[in-house]
């Protein structure tokens, strides 16, 4: 594989990651909407299921944030590598 082909593959991967970011951000937005509705519904509940649901929603939001952060790191590192190829 030539350097040009490697750089092209890295650009294609970067584009795919950009698409993933857009999708994950959309998921995050929808998750925020659902979380707001669920928390409003469960606000006074002390049932085990309600407590677990609140924890699960918080965990899901955290995973969205971590995934976006990971993609940013991958894109930054791949971009640096691509630049180092010339």
N, C-alpha and C positions, 0 to 999 in steps of 0.2 A: 504494500500500500504506500503510495507516495505521500509526501507532506501535504500537497494540495488536496488529496483525497481525505486525509485525516482532518484537515481544517474544514473541509466541506461537511464531513460527518459531525464534527463538533458544532458547526453552525446549525445543522439539521436538529441535533439534539437540543440545542439552545431554543430553537423554535418550538420543539415539542414541549420543553419545560415551560415556555411562555404560555402555551395552551393549557398545560396542567395548572399553572398558577391561576389563570382565569377561571378554570373550572372549580378549583379549590376555594377561591374567593367567593364564587357563587354559592358553593356549599356552605361556606361560613356565614354568608348573608342569610340563607334559608335557615340555617341552624340557629342564628340569633333570633329570627322571627319565631321559630318553634319554641325556643327556650323561653322567650318572653311570655308566650301564651301558656306554656306549661307551668312556669313559675307563678304566674297570676292565678292559675287554677289550683296549684298546690300550696299556695302561700301559708296557710294555717295548718296544713296537714303534718302530723307527726308519725304517720304510718310508715312502716319500714319500706314499703314500695315507693312512697313519695320521697323519702330520704335518699333511697338508691337512685331514683330517677333524677333528682337534683344533682347528685354526685356524677352520674353518668353524663348528663348534659355538660357539666363543667369539664369533665374529662374529654368529651368530644371536642369542645371548643379549644382546649389545650392542644389536642392532636392536630387540629387545623393550623394553629399557630406554629407548632413545631414543624409540620410538613412544609409550610411556606418558608420558614427559616432555613430548613435543610435545602430546599430547592435553590434559595438565594446563594447559599454557600457553594453548592455544586456549580451553579452558573458562574459565580465569581472565579472559582478554581479552574473551570474549563476555559473561561475567557482568558485567564492568565496563561494557561498552557498554550492556548491557540496563539496568543500574542508572542510567546516565547519561540514559537515555530517560525516566526517571521512573516 
